[in-house]
Amino acid sequence: MKKWGFLIGVSLFFYSCGSEYISNENIDNNKEISSEISLEELTYLSPVSTINNPLYSISPQSMKDLPNFAEIIGKSVKVNISLEDFKCFLKGNKNVCIYSFEFLEGKGGRIHFSEVNLPENSKLILFNNKYKEIYTKDERKSFWSINFDTPQVYIAFIYPSYMSFSKSPFKIDTVSYIWGENSVISDIAPAFARPTECEIIDVNCATQSLERGKWRYAKSTSMVIISDDSFTYQCSGNLISSKKDPNDPLFITARHCFKDNDELIENAVFWFDYYSQYCDSFYESNKKHYIVGGKVLTKSKNDIALIEIKGKLNTKKH
């Protein structure tokens, strides 16, 4: 009972706090992997020297020594969890339902929700002892959670006590374990493919970011802005170099960022040297570097995309 009392208290505390909105889209995991470039050509993970940007330092390691590029960054496992699997109790005029999820081998990861139909005045909360995410009713039918870096995460669903459901208002269908075993990629995973929303992150402010709890932004090395007539989407990612073209950067991000539509990458904008309120002593606020245009080289079934940046470096003042 003491354990549940703690969980109840924590979940109700989070319920009273403000929400954080994370915008992710669903992807089709059944599509085949395209491979116009061999993943073995990604010989070294190393700083890219052609853009004037001191990237996060990674010791060179041959990709051939790693068992599988996609598996190391994100191993996806199908699950089947719904509201019926939660432990529920009445608290005042609210029903509080909690599920404790343990990640594979004590590693971190993220969770995919599908068939989402949250009612009015309800909240879906994911939290551990460091972070929380709160979701409320919107138009999305599916989404990914943030990446959690702890062995366990709690999922709470809180809704008015007068409500009942003939069908679960959400399902958990996939878990992606992004922490690669014995891999340098695990070093950059916390920032991998994070939606940046309105917040622009300086790639060189890891210390301040971590101190402020911004662990998932701390090692982000670039941002891509993708848009068409109906939406604009921002995602972070990581730059790597390859032995094929060692002076030209390749960009790793999430496949869902461009809705699996490769043509959107052709006019995407890749930003570097971000200015951020968290690191305002590092860069001038009126100067950024960007490159327009890319080409999707490789996609994996577990939401990984490798992009070749095709344009030339530009400097923009604003």
C-alpha positions, 0 to 999 in steps of 0.5 A: 500500500505504501508503494501505491500511496507514493504512486497516487501522490506522484500522479496527482501531483503531475495531474495538477501541473501544466502540460507538455505537448509533444507532436509526433505522427504515426508511421507505417512499420510494414514498409520495406527498407530502402537501401540506396546506400549501404549502411556499411559505408557509414564507417565512422561516427565523427564530427563533420568539419565542413560546417563551422560547428564543433559537434559533440565529440564521438570517438571514431568507431567502425559501423562494420563492428556494430551488429545492425545499424537500425537495431542499435539505435532503436529495437522495436517490439510489438505489445498489446496494452490497453486500459483494461491492464491498468490498476484503477481506483477512485480519488474524489470525483476522478478515476485514477488508473496506473500502469507500471512499464519496465523497459527491456534489460533495464534500458530506456526507450519510448512508447507508441500509443494508437487508437487514441480517443481521449475524452474531454477532461481526461489526461494521459500522463507518462512519468518517472522520477525525473520527467513527465509528459501530459497528453489531453484530448486532441485530433491525433489518433497515434503518437510516440512518447518522449525517450525515457532514460530509466528502467521503468516508467509509470503511465497514468490515465485520469478521467471523471468518475461518471465516465465509462468506456465500452472500448479502451480510449487508447492502446499501447502497441509498440515499444522502442528500446533506443539504448544501444548495447555497447555502442557509441550511438547510445551516447547520442541517443538521448537527443535522437529525433526529438521534436524541437517545437518552438525551442531552438537548442544550441548544440554546444550547451550540454552542461547547462542543458543537463543542469536545467533538466534538458537532458534530451536536448543536450547532445542534439547536433542539428535541426531539420524543418520540413513543411508542405501546404498543410503542416510544418514539422521540426525534428532534431537529429545527429550528423555523421560522416561517411567514408564515401563522402567524408567531407559531406554530412549525413543526417540521422533522424526519425522517419515519422518526421517527414511522414514517410514522404521522401519528397518533403526532404528535397526542400527541407531546411537543416539548421546548425549553430542554434541560439538558445535562451539556455546558452546565450553566451555561446553564439550571437543570437542573430546568426545561424547557419543552414543548408536547404535540400536533402535526399533520403538514403535509407529508412528502417522499419523502426522509425530511423531515416538516414538523409544526405544533405545536398545543399550548400552552407548558407549564413542567415541573419535575422 
